[in-house]
């Protein structure tokens, strides 16, 4: 009997051990299968394709130029006796900037006026004599030749008086040049000549410069293949132009309009020059400074757009991964007509509302199982207490 009980206990222990081993094996198999399934599910980020009106811009690099730039020079020689401006001052057209010693030019004007008066008196006397000779010639008291000679003298003196008037006008103009005024409105640059110096009409540097900053122009170049689109935009009205800084921030310095397309393409570079004008109310654009330029040539209405990150390139062209209703990924060839930093326009191969993968596509293949995450959710940490806590919970 005792031997029988020992055998029963041995068999019971063996059966229990076998059941425990089988239960653990089945649980391990289930866990392995679940782990395999979890490994095969690719976490991704995805967004639906949408309809939008997309402005089409052409990008270039431009240089700001003053809309007007004048070098203030003296038109006569003389001593600079007044400087009525400060460097960096804003002036309006007609403002007196400087004066040159006018005494020599005033004397020349007075001399010309006196010379005219002298010649005019001689002319008056000659006309009286001509009248007398004409009367005497009519009664034969003098010869007709003498009357004709006096008539020629009057004409000669008349021309001399006209020449005197021209000398007066010239002297008056030169006297006016001694007062230098601003021909345009704008901002004065650095002064090139100090008070008391002798200035000449032949001086190359001048006294100062005036540049008009409001409005201001931007000259830039674009590739010649964009010329049809630019001409089409100009035909619809002046195209909008954005000026942006070169720091990549994307902020807009100013908005202007395209004004001029150069009349020829540069054959050396294959580019065309363009000029845009900006109001520049906050003086963010400055002559000589570089800026990125974007020209709006058209607006695509109701275009199918996706983020640029969704567009992939392969041997057969552009393609995207579309998330199907059963949470599997399907590769789809697409045609992209325009792509910039914000959106890509798809003209073929995709419909509005279809969900495309924007992140995680490197691990995908046709039919991959995917798990779409929330793009706005913060990324889970991979180290630290929170990560260890999540590891313990998953184990």
Secondary structure as UniProt FT lines:
FT   HELIX           2..40
FT   STRAND          41..48
FT   STRAND          50..72
FT   STRAND          78..83
FT   TURN            87..88
FT   STRAND          90..91
FT   TURN            93..94
FT   STRAND          96..100
FT   HELIX           103..138
FT   TURN            139..140
FT   HELIX           144..177
FT   STRAND          179..181
FT   STRAND          186..188
FT   TURN            195..196
FT   STRAND          198..199
FT   TURN            201..202
FT   STRAND          208..223
FT   HELIX           224..226
FT   HELIX           227..235
FT   STRAND          240..244
FT   TURN            246..247
FT   STRAND          252..261
FT   TURN            267..270
FT   STRAND          271..278
FT   TURN            281..282
FT   TURN            287..288
FT   STRAND          290..306
FT   HELIX           308..310
FT   STRAND          312..314
FT   TURN            315..316
FT   STRAND          317..323
FT   TURN            325..326
FT   STRAND          328..333
FT   STRAND          335..339
FT   STRAND          344..348
FT   TURN            352..353
FT   STRAND          355..359
FT   HELIX           361..363
FT   TURN            366..367
FT   STRAND          369..372
FT   TURN            375..376
FT   HELIX           385..394
//
